[in-house]
Amino acid sequence: MFIERLMQILQERKISAYKLSKDTGIYQSTISQWKAGLQKPSLEAAEKIADYLECSVDYLLGRTDNPEVNR
């Protein structure tokens, strides 16, 4: 579910995987491995991406359909 949500948000916001990688410090090869299903994101990576995209980790993981961050 994570990679599907991530790719959907990136497409909607017109953010490339390269830009995500550059802005978060997560290697492009790591993102490629997620896409291929060879690896799952670490909690640290999910947090970085959620912060970057200003959405909740639960949303990225498919645990909620509400992208809002509760602070």
Secondary structure, 3 states (H helix, E strand, C coil): CHHHHHHHHHHHCCCCHHHHHHHHCCCHHHHHHHHHCCCCCCHHHHHHHHHHHCCCHHHHHCCCCCCCCCC
